[in-house]
Amino acid sequence: MSHDKTSDFEIGILNHYKNEKWPKHFHKEAVEINVLLSGKMIINGKILTPGNIFVFEKNEIADPEFLEDCTIVCVKTPSIPGDKYEV
């Protein structure tokens, strides 16, 4: 994983593996903007393929399922450490 941040935003390149368990979570203060670069996944019931963009608004629950190894660019704005809550 590669990651950088300022107080305005943080950006990371995330690698997730087929069948990886990633906890359902949400952010109270940040909006999360994601681009699936490679792989195939289901997010909140929708199948995503490379090039798909998906956004989580504040308090929206993310519930991913990785059907293949995936690489994702993730931008959260603003960057607030600790603003991740598991469901």
C-alpha positions as CSV (number, residue, x, y, z in Angstrom):
1,M,0.0,0.0,0.0
2,S,1.2,3.5,-0.9
3,H,-0.3,6.3,1.1
4,D,0.0,10.1,1.5
5,K,-2.1,12.7,3.3
6,T,-2.6,16.4,4.2
7,S,-5.2,17.8,6.5
8,D,-7.4,18.4,3.4
9,F,-7.3,14.8,2.0
10,E,-5.5,11.5,2.0
11,I,-4.9,9.3,-0.9
12,G,-3.8,5.7,-1.1
13,I,-3.3,2.8,-3.5
14,L,-4.7,-0.2,-1.8
15,N,-4.3,-3.9,-2.7
16,H,-6.9,-6.4,-1.6
17,Y,-6.8,-10.1,-2.3
18,K,-9.5,-12.4,-3.6
19,N,-11.8,-13.5,-0.8
20,E,-10.1,-11.1,1.7
21,K,-12.4,-10.2,4.6
22,W,-12.6,-6.5,5.0
23,P,-14.9,-5.2,7.8
24,K,-18.0,-3.2,7.1
25,H,-17.2,0.4,8.0
26,F,-18.2,4.0,7.6
27,H,-16.7,7.5,8.2
28,K,-18.5,10.1,10.2
29,E,-16.6,13.1,8.8
30,A,-15.0,12.1,5.5
31,V,-16.2,11.4,2.0
32,E,-14.4,8.5,0.3
33,I,-13.8,8.5,-3.4
34,N,-12.5,5.3,-5.0
35,V,-11.4,4.0,-8.4
36,L,-11.0,0.3,-9.1
37,L,-7.8,0.0,-11.1
38,S,-7.8,-3.8,-11.5
39,G,-9.7,-6.8,-10.4
40,K,-13.4,-7.4,-9.8
41,M,-15.4,-6.8,-6.6
42,I,-18.8,-6.3,-5.2
43,I,-19.5,-3.2,-3.2
44,N,-22.9,-2.9,-1.4
45,G,-24.4,-5.4,-3.9
46,K,-23.0,-3.8,-7.1
47,I,-20.4,-5.6,-9.3
48,L,-17.5,-3.4,-10.1
49,T,-14.8,-3.8,-12.8
50,P,-11.7,-1.8,-13.6
51,G,-12.3,1.9,-14.2
52,N,-15.4,2.0,-12.1
53,I,-15.6,4.9,-9.6
54,F,-17.5,4.5,-6.3
55,V,-18.1,7.1,-3.6
56,F,-19.1,6.7,0.0
57,E,-20.8,9.8,1.6
58,K,-20.5,10.5,5.3
59,N,-22.1,7.7,7.4
60,E,-22.6,5.4,4.3
61,I,-21.6,1.8,5.1
62,A,-18.9,0.2,2.9
63,D,-19.3,-3.6,2.6
64,P,-16.8,-4.9,0.0
65,E,-16.4,-8.4,-1.4
66,F,-13.3,-9.1,-3.4
67,L,-14.0,-11.5,-6.2
68,E,-10.4,-11.2,-7.6
69,D,-7.2,-9.5,-6.4
70,C,-8.0,-5.8,-6.6
71,T,-6.0,-2.5,-6.7
72,I,-8.0,0.6,-5.7
73,V,-7.1,4.3,-5.5
74,C,-8.8,5.7,-2.5
75,V,-9.2,9.4,-1.7
76,K,-10.7,10.5,1.7
77,T,-11.5,14.2,2.3
78,P,-10.9,15.6,4.8
79,S,-8.1,13.6,6.3
80,I,-9.2,12.9,9.9
81,P,-7.2,10.2,11.8
82,G,-9.5,7.7,13.6
83,D,-12.6,8.5,11.4
84,K,-13.3,4.9,10.6
85,Y,-16.0,3.0,12.4
86,E,-16.6,-0.8,12.0
87,V,-20.2,-2.0,11.9
